[in-house]
């Protein structure tokens, strides 16, 4: 029986088959195209006879994220040759380099704002998403988490980056921007793939509005208090007609927003206890007047102490946006 995921992959393979057949009609076609067409046809046959996704050496399932990244994969990691392993390692290193290139500077100042982040993948590449840039005189900031891990998740992260970079200067209201991104994202992902994220716009006068698409509560650090700002809509990639509302805040100089992914709150100690939102909130409430870099460093130190003796299980990202005196950036 063909699963929904395999049906999606079959559609993609059929498209490749048609493109390759068209390319082979060109006088510039080479033997490599014929070999690639044969691989595509062989993968389609495996779907039809029920053996697709099974390693041809050990007959165990091939890693799911590898299949999503390359539907022609025929062997699981354990059955790759030495040369194939080295080639895969080189590909992963290149993917990690490309992904790092998509990240913004570790910290930056905009007119009226200072922003910094911490980005720690659990593996070579990450499914967390973090970005900020100037958009029509405002600071546009984004932080989120796509479903899954590994190669497939990193591809979705790169896809989100391209979507929002393209929409950033479109002068759309924030909720309309997120709704457009949701439709684009949905059309190019599998049914079970989605992304939770916060998308916000900060103006030089201290006004902030943001959409939280199914993401964890944003922490508003102000004075000696910490307030939670919850989700305003569903994660991206679930329903094409999803609508989103916005949180609207006015931050005074010294106030800040802390956005984070579940790699922070779901990190566990040696006994299996989660770090949790309550622990995070209690920790940062005494640091509401701390600059973003110091706040991130302190949170990271506290997390490392809590999880001492354990291995990082999930990608972890923290983003801090702090209102300054309003002095324009240099």
N, C-alpha and C positions, 0 to 999 in steps of 0.2 A: 504493500500500500504506500502510495506517494504522500509524504507529509506536506503541510502547507509551506514549510521552509524549502523542501525539495522542489515543490511546484514553482516557487519564486526562482530558485537556482536554475531550474529547467528553462524558464522563460528567458533568463539572462543568457543561458547557453544557446538557445535557439536564435537569439539576436546576434550573438557572436558568429554562429553558423552562417547566417544570412550575409553578414558583413564580410566574412572571409570568402564566401562564394563570389560575392561581388568583386572583391579585391583580386581574386584569382583570374578574373577575366581581363585584367589589365596586362599590357605587354611588359610591365615592370615587375610582375609577380615573380617570386622566387620559390625555391623548394621549401623554404621554412614555412610558408603559408599553408602549403599542402599538409605538412606534418602537423601544424597547429590545428587545422581543420579535422584531421584524423583524431586528434586528442579530444576535441570538442565532441565529435560524434561518439567516441568511445564513452565519454562521460554521460552523454544522453542515453546510451544503451544501458549503462549501469543503473541509471534511474529507473528505466523501464523494467529491468529484471530484478530490481530490489537489492542490488549490491552496492549502490552508490553510498559513499561515506564510510565504507569498510576498507581497512588497510588490506592491500593485496598480499602482504606477507604474513601477518598474524591474524587477519580477519576480525580484528577489534575495531571499534569506531575511531575514526580519525578526529582529531581535535576540532571542535565546532568552529572556533574563531579562524582557524586556518582554512577551513572549507569556505567560509564566508569571504575571506580575503582572496582566495584562489580556488575556484570551484573545480579546477583540474587536478588538485592534489590527490595522490593515489596511495600514499604511505603515511603512517603515523610517525611521530617524532622518534619513537624507539627503534624504528626500522629504517631510518635514513642512513645512507652510507656516510663515511667520514667527509667526503667532498660535499655531499648534500648538506650536512650539518654546518660545515664552514660557510657554505653559500648562504644558508638561512641566517646564520649569525651575522654575516655581513649585511644582509638585507634588513635585519632587525636594527643593527647599529645605524644604518642609513635612515631608516624610518624614525628612529629616536632623534637623530640629528635634524631631520626635517621638522619633526614636531616641536623641538626646542626652538627652531627658527620661527615658529608661529606664535610663540609666547611674547608678550610685551616686555619692556624693561622691568626689572625687579621692583623698581619704585620710580615715581615721577611726580612732578608738581604741575598742576594746571591752575588756571585762574581761580583762586579761592579754595583749592583742594590739593591734598597730598594723598597719594594712593600707593600701596605696596601689597605684595602677595608672597605666599609660600606655596610651592608646588612640588610635591614629592610622590612620584610614581611608585607603585608597589613592584612593578616589573620594569623592563627596559622601556616600554612605552605605556602611555596612560590614556584612560578614558575620561579624565577630568578635563574641564574646559574653563579657561580663564583668559580674559582679555579686557583691555580698556584703551580708549583712544578719543581724540577730540572729534566732536560731531556737531557741526553748525554752532560753534561757540560754547557748547556744553561738553561735559565729560560723560561719555557713554561707557558703562562698566558692565561686565558679564562674568558670571561664575556658575558652573554647573557640573553635572555628572551624567554621562550617557550609560545606558544599560550594558552590562557585560564587562569583560576585561580583555586585555591583549590586543591583537591586531585589529579585530573587528571594531572594538570600542574606540581605538585610536583613529580609525578611518571616519567614524561618526563624529568624533571631536573635530577633525580637520574639516569635515563637511559643515558643521555648525559655524566654525570660524569663517569659512567662505561666505556662508549665508548672511551672517550679521555684518561682516565687513562690507558686503554689497548693499545691504539695506540701511546701513548706518547714516549715509548722507542723503537718503531719499526724502527727508523732511516729513516722515510719517509720524502721527501720534504714536506714543510708545506702545500702547496696546495693539494698534493696527500693525506695527512692525512685528510684534511677537506673533500675531495671528497669521501674518504672511509667512513668517519663518516656519511656523507650525505646518502650514500647507506644503511648503517646499520640502521640509524635512520628511513629512509623512509619505510623500510621493516617491521617495528614494530610499526607503528603509523597509525592513521586514516587519510583519505584523506585531511581533513581540519586542521590537526595538523602540526605545523611547529615550527622552532626555529630560531631566529636571534641571531647572536653571533659574537664576535671577538675572533680569535685564533691567538696568537702571540708567537714569539720566540725571546728572547733577549740574545745576546752573551756578554761575559765579556768585549770585546773591544768596546762596545757601539752600535754595529750593531743590528738593529731591523727589523724584517719582520713580517707582520701580514696579515691575511685574514679577511675581514669583510663580513660575510654572511648576507647581507640585514640589517645590524645593523645601528644604529644611528652613525653620524660622530664621529670619535675619535679625541680628542683635543690634539694637540702636543704643549706643553708649552715650549717655548725656549726663553731665554732672556726676552725681553719686548713684545713678540708677542705670539699669539695663532693661530695656523693653524689647519684647519679641514681636516681630511683624511676620505673620503667617502667610500661607500660600494664597494666591489670588486666582488660581486656575489650574487646569490639569497639566501634566507633563506634556512636552512636545512629542508629536508622533502618534498620538492615540486616536484623535478624532479630527477630521478635516475642518469641521465647523466649530471647533472649540473657540470660546470667547474668553477674554481676560480683562480683569479690572486692575486698577493701579493703587498702590499705597502712595500717599502724598505727605511728605514731611518737610519741615523747615529746620535745618541744622544750624545751631549757633557755633561760633568759633570754638574749637576744642571738642565738639561732638563728632561721633564717628559711627560708621556702620561696619559690622563684621559679618561676612558671608563665608560659608564653609561647606565642605562636602561631607558625606557620611563616613568617609575614611577617617575623619577626626572623631566624630561622636560614637561610632561603632567600633572603634579600636578597643581591644580587650587586654586586660591584665593577665597575669599568669594563671589566675583562677577562673578566667572566663567572664569577668565582670566588665561591662562596657563603660567607656569613658563618660558618655552621656551628655545631653544638653544641659542638665542641671549643674553638673560639675563644671562645664565650660562657663556657664553664666555666673556661677559663684566665683570662679577664678577671675574673670575679666571685670567684674563689678568694682573691684578695688584698683583697677587700672584704666579707668575711663578717660583719664587725662594723659595717657601715655602715647608717645608718637607711634605711628604704624609699625615701623621696623622693630622697635623694642617690644611692642605688644605681640607681634608675631613670634619673635624670638622667645619671649616668656611663655607663650602658649605651647610652642614646640618643645621647650625644655620640660614643662609640666607634663606634656603627653609622653615624652620619652621616659620620664621617671615613672609614670603610671604603667606603661607597657614594658618596662624593663624585663628582659628575659624572654620576650616573645618576638615573633617575626611580623613585619608589616604585612597585613592581609589585603589591604585595599588602597587605591590611590587616595591621596589626601591633599586638599587645597584649602587655603585660607586667604581671603581678600579683605583688606581694610581700606575704607575711604574716609578720610578725616577732613573736616572743614578747618581751614586755616583762617588767617586774618583777612583774607580776601585780596592779598597782594598778588598782582598778576605774575604769571610764571615768566622766568627770564629766558 
